[in-house]
């Protein structure tokens, strides 16, 4: 069990806005673990040399964010089932055989889906905006919904989407402005790509994976129109729980820990809590 000297970080670019250091370091404090979690700028194409550098020798693991999730999946020596299915890794853990790749986005999204009220009945329609690593995690998480739609800009990722779900309906991004009904909308596209009107959409609930800049357009729309919402901050906290378990090897009550960290996050950054 790792209880002292834990060293971890989040990798990505840009990384200065990341709230992961606050979340993980607050968790270490609450769990009475001596450790330090930082943010390190690693650009696309730089992950392999970084993981081979002397700089990483003392690190137990890394959170991986954009644009490195697919690179991490390629470089990992072993993948968990969710990482293999999505070809996307958001967590790297050191082992004797190399870096082990995990995708805790899938379990984090499933947690939020359950909290939004889809625990027992998932017979409705889910629409996913985007086709990158987080979108593929979302698709893996909603496999038991009756109808699954993905709106994407590039055909290049269609094969990866169909690997996860052979029956998913893939729709060109140009159609995203049209009127649509869905029980659950999951948006994984950045704020600048999601600044369009949802007025013609009939949406039951929303998971918005984006949290910077706050509030992103879709989150703002949901708050103004009282649409049930799990924000990017909710997802960041939910997916972090499995990361913290993997990095610390400590068991804890995830619901209680998320609540305590969320309260600290709200006080420190003035960000509202709740869905």
Secondary structure, 3 states (H helix, E strand, C coil): CCCCCEEEEEEECCCCCCCHHHHHHHHHHHCCCCEEEEEEECCCCCHHHHHHCHHHCCCCEEEECCCCHHHHHHHCCEECHHHHHHCCCCEEEEECCEEEEECHHHHHHHHHHHHHHHCCCCCCEEEEECCCHHHHHHHHHCCCCCEEEEEECCHHHHHHHHHHCCCCEEEEHHHHHCCEEEEEEEECCCHHHCCCCCCCEEEEEEEECCCCCCCCHHHHHHHHHCCEEECHHHHHHHHHHHHHHHHHCCCCCHHHHHHHHHHHHHHHHCCCCCC
